[in-house]
Amino acid sequence: MTETKENLKNRLGKFHDSYYKQLLLIPLIIFVLCLAYMFFFYSSNGDFIYRDITLTGGTSVTVYGQTDVTNLELSLSGKLEGMIIREISDLVTGQQKAVTVETTSDMDAAKIVLEEYFGYKLTEENSSFEFTGSALSHNFFKQLLIAIILALIFMAIVVFLIFRTFIPSAAIVLSAIADIFMTLTVLNIFEVRISTAGIVAFLMLIGYSVDTDILLTNRVLKRHEGSLNNKIYSAFKTGITMTLTSLVAVILALVVVNPISHVLSIIFIILVIGLAFDILNTWITNVSILKWYVLRKGVKNEN
C-alpha cells in the first residue's frame, strides 16, 4: 500500500514537472476573463461593485410579523427607489418572523408607502427604521477601501521581509490579489450587493489567502531536506487540509445563518468563494511560479 502510494506520488510529480507551466494558463485565463468582465461592468455601472444601502445611503425598514414577500414586492414596485426585500426567518422552525425593506428613498417616503401597504401605523412596537446618509456612506466606503489597500501593502512588506526574494514574495502577493479580484467578479456576476460587513470579509480573505502561500513558500525555500516535489507535496497536504477545514466550517455557518442574518450570509459567501479561488491560486499559480523560480536557480528536482 505504501509502495503504491509512493508510485502515485512520483507519477504526479513527473506529470507536474512536465506540465506545470501549461497549468499556469488556467488561472491566467480566468484572471483575464475576470479583468475583461470587470472592465465591462465598470463601464456599464460606473462602479466596480454592487453596493447596498450601508455603502450608498438609504433607509432600512424591518416590519415584524408574517408578510407575503412576493405580493409586497409587486405592490411596492416603482414606489420606492433601489428597493430590496428580504425575509427574516426563525433558525429552528424556518417560520417567517419579519421582513426587511431596503431602499435608497428617504425615511419619510418609505414609511408612508409601507404604512399604505400594511394598512396600519408603523411604530417601535411593530417595526424598526434605520437611515444612513449618502455622504457618510461614501466616506465610510472610501475608508474601507483604504483599509484594504493598506492591508495589502503591509502584507506585502511583511512577506518581502520574511523571504527577501522578489519572485516568491511577489507570487504570494499576486495570489492574494487574484483571490480578491476573482471573488469580486463572481459577486458582480450574481449581482450580490456588498455591505460594510462584506468589505470587512475581504480583509479576512487576505489573511486566509496568505497563510497557505506562506506555508508553501517557506517549505520550498527554507526546508533543505527532500526533493522539490516532496516539499511541494508536504506543503500541499498541510495547506489543503487547512483550506478545506475552513471551507467546510464556513459553508456550515452559511447554511445556519442564511435564514436569519443577511449580513453574516454575505461575509460567509465571500469567504466561501474566496477560499475556493485560493485553492486554485495557491496550488496552481503559486506552485508553478515557485517551481519555475527554484529550477531556474539550478536546483535539481528528484522525485
C-alpha positions in Angstrom: 0.0 0.0 0.0 2.8 2.4 0.9 4.7 1.5 -2.3 1.6 2.1 -4.4 1.1 5.5 -2.7 4.7 6.4 -3.3 4.5 5.4 -7.0 1.3 7.5 -7.4 3.1 10.5 -5.8 6.1 10.0 -8.2 3.8 9.9 -11.2 2.1 13.0 -10.2 5.4 14.7 -9.6 6.6 13.7 -13.1 3.3 15.0 -14.6 3.7 18.3 -12.8 7.3 18.6 -13.9 6.2 18.3 -17.5 3.1 20.5 -17.4 3.4 23.0 -14.6 3.9 25.9 -17.0 0.9 24.9 -19.0 -1.2 24.6 -15.8 -0.4 28.2 -15.1 -2.6 29.1 -18.1 -5.7 28.0 -16.2 -5.6 30.8 -13.6 -4.2 33.2 -16.1 -7.2 32.7 -18.5 -9.6 33.0 -15.6 -7.9 36.2 -14.4 -8.0 37.7 -17.9 -11.7 36.9 -18.3 -12.4 38.4 -14.9 -10.4 41.5 -15.9 -12.5 41.8 -19.1 -15.8 41.4 -17.2 -14.8 43.9 -14.6 -13.9 46.5 -17.3 -17.3 45.9 -18.9 -19.0 46.1 -15.5 -17.4 49.4 -14.6 -18.1 50.9 -18.0 -21.8 50.0 -17.6 -22.3 50.8 -13.9 -19.7 53.5 -13.1 -18.6 51.4 -10.1 -16.8 48.1 -9.5 -19.2 46.5 -7.1 -22.9 46.4 -6.3 -23.3 48.4 -3.0 -26.2 48.0 -0.5 -27.6 51.0 1.4 -24.8 50.8 4.0 -22.4 52.0 1.3 -24.8 54.1 -0.8 -27.0 55.6 1.9 -30.7 54.9 2.3 -33.4 53.5 4.6 -33.8 50.0 6.0 -37.2 49.2 7.5 -37.9 45.9 9.3 -41.6 45.1 9.8 -42.3 42.3 12.3 -44.7 39.5 11.6 -45.6 37.4 8.6 -45.9 39.1 5.2 -46.4 37.8 1.6 -43.0 38.9 0.2 -44.0 38.4 -3.4 -47.1 40.5 -3.1 -45.2 43.1 -1.1 -42.6 43.4 -3.9 -45.2 43.7 -6.6 -47.2 46.3 -4.7 -44.1 48.5 -3.9 -42.5 48.2 -7.3 -42.0 51.7 -8.7 -42.9 53.4 -5.4 -39.5 53.1 -3.7 -36.2 53.6 -5.3 -33.5 50.9 -5.3 -35.8 48.6 -3.3 -34.6 45.2 -2.0 -36.8 43.0 0.2 -35.5 40.2 2.4 -37.3 37.7 4.6 -36.2 37.0 8.1 -36.9 33.5 9.4 -36.6 31.6 12.7 -33.4 29.5 12.7 -35.1 26.3 14.1 -38.6 26.3 12.7 -37.9 28.3 9.5 -41.1 30.3 10.1 -41.0 33.9 8.9 -40.5 36.4 11.7 -40.2 39.7 9.8 -39.5 41.3 6.5 -36.8 43.9 5.7 -37.2 46.5 3.0 -34.1 48.4 2.0 -34.4 51.5 -0.3 -32.4 54.5 -1.3 -35.5 56.6 -0.7 -35.6 58.7 2.5 -37.2 57.5 5.7 -40.4 59.6 5.5 -41.2 58.4 1.9 -40.5 54.8 2.9 -42.7 55.0 5.9 -45.7 56.5 4.0 -45.5 53.8 1.3 -45.2 50.9 3.8 -48.0 52.2 6.0 -50.2 52.5 3.0 -49.5 48.9 2.1 -49.8 47.3 5.6 -52.8 49.5 6.5 -51.6 50.5 9.9 -49.2 52.9 11.5 -45.6 51.7 11.9 -44.3 52.2 15.4 -41.4 51.0 17.6 -43.5 48.0 18.7 -44.2 46.6 15.2 -41.2 47.8 13.2 -37.7 49.4 13.2 -36.2 52.1 11.0 -32.6 52.8 10.1 -31.3 55.6 7.9 -27.8 56.2 6.6 -26.8 59.4 4.9 -25.2 59.1 1.5 -22.2 61.4 2.4 -21.5 59.3 5.5 -21.8 56.0 3.5 -19.5 57.2 0.7 -16.9 58.4 3.2 -17.1 55.1 5.1 -16.7 53.2 1.8 -13.5 55.2 0.9 -12.1 54.4 4.4 -12.8 50.7 4.0 -11.1 50.7 0.6 -8.1 52.5 2.1 -8.0 49.8 4.8 -7.9 47.0 2.2 -5.1 48.8 0.3 -3.1 49.3 3.4 -3.6 45.7 4.5 -2.3 44.5 1.1 0.7 46.9 1.3 1.7 45.9 4.8 1.1 42.2 4.0 3.5 42.6 1.0 6.1 44.3 3.2 6.0 41.5 5.8 6.2 38.9 3.1 9.2 40.6 1.5 10.9 40.9 4.9 10.4 37.2 5.6 11.7 35.8 2.3 13.9 38.6 1.0 13.5 37.4 -2.6 11.4 39.2 -5.1 9.7 36.5 -7.3 8.5 34.1 -4.4 7.3 37.1 -2.4 5.6 38.7 -5.5 3.9 35.3 -6.1 2.3 35.4 -2.6 1.0 38.9 -3.1 -0.2 38.1 -6.6 -2.2 35.1 -5.3 -3.9 37.2 -2.6 -4.8 39.9 -5.1 -6.1 37.3 -7.6 -8.3 35.7 -4.8 -9.9 39.1 -4.1 -10.3 40.1 -7.7 -11.9 36.8 -8.8 -14.2 36.7 -5.8 -15.4 40.2 -6.6 -16.1 39.3 -10.2 -18.2 36.3 -9.1 -20.2 38.5 -6.7 -20.9 41.0 -9.5 -21.9 38.3 -11.9 -24.6 37.1 -9.4 -25.5 40.7 -8.6 -24.7 40.3 -4.9 -24.9 43.7 -3.1 -21.9 44.2 -0.8 -22.3 45.9 2.6 -19.7 47.3 5.0 -19.5 43.8 6.5 -18.8 42.5 3.1 -15.8 44.8 2.7 -14.5 43.6 6.1 -14.9 40.0 4.8 -12.3 40.9 2.0 -9.9 41.9 4.8 -10.4 38.4 6.4 -9.9 36.8 3.0 -6.4 38.4 2.7 -5.4 36.5 5.9 -6.9 33.2 4.6 -5.2 33.7 1.3 -1.7 34.4 2.6 -1.4 31.6 5.2 -1.2 28.7 2.7 1.0 30.7 0.4 3.5 31.4 3.2 3.4 27.8 4.2 4.2 26.7 0.7 6.9 29.2 0.1 8.5 28.5 3.5 8.6 24.7 2.8 10.1 25.1 -0.6 12.7 27.8 0.1 13.7 27.2 3.7 13.4 23.4 4.1 16.6 21.7 2.9 15.8 18.0 3.2 13.8 16.3 0.4 13.3 17.0 -3.3 11.4 20.0 -4.6 8.3 17.8 -5.4 8.4 16.3 -1.9 8.5 19.7 -0.4 5.5 20.9 -2.5 3.6 17.7 -1.7 4.3 18.1 2.0 3.0 21.7 1.9 0.0 20.6 -0.2 -1.1 18.0 2.4 -1.0 20.5 5.2 -2.3 23.5 3.3 -5.2 21.8 1.6 -6.3 20.4 5.0 -6.3 23.9 6.4 -8.3 25.3 3.5 -10.8 22.5 3.2 -11.4 22.6 7.0 -12.0 26.3 6.9 -14.2 25.9 3.8 -16.4 23.2 5.4 -16.8 25.3 8.6 -17.7 28.5 6.6 -20.3 26.5 4.5 -21.9 25.1 7.6 -22.0 28.5 9.1 -23.6 29.9 5.9 -26.3 27.3 6.0 -27.1 28.1 9.6 -27.2 31.9 9.4 -28.6 32.4 5.9 -32.3 32.5 7.1 -31.6 34.8 10.0 -28.8 37.2 9.1 -28.2 38.7 5.7 -25.0 40.5 7.0 -23.4 37.3 8.2 -24.5 35.5 5.0 -22.7 38.0 2.8 -19.5 37.5 4.9 -19.6 33.7 4.6 -20.5 33.8 0.9 -17.4 36.0 0.2 -15.2 33.6 2.3 -16.5 30.5 0.5 -15.9 31.9 -2.9 -12.5 33.3 -1.9 -11.3 30.1 -0.3 -12.3 28.1 -3.4 -10.2 30.5 -5.6 -7.4 30.3 -3.0 -7.0 26.6 -3.8 -6.6 27.5 -7.5 -4.2 30.4 -6.9 -2.1 28.7 -4.3 -1.7 25.2 -5.7 -1.5 26.1 -9.4 -0.4 29.8 -9.7 2.0 30.0 -6.7 3.3 26.4 -7.0 4.1 26.9 -10.8 5.9 30.2 -10.2 7.9 28.8 -7.3 8.9 25.7 -9.2 10.0 27.8 -12.2 12.0 30.0 -9.8 13.7 27.2 -8.0 14.5 25.2 -11.1 15.8 28.4 -12.8 18.3 28.7 -9.9 19.7 25.3 -10.9 18.3 23.2 -8.1 17.8 19.6 -9.1 14.3 18.1 -8.7 14.4 14.4 -7.9 11.1 12.7 -7.2 
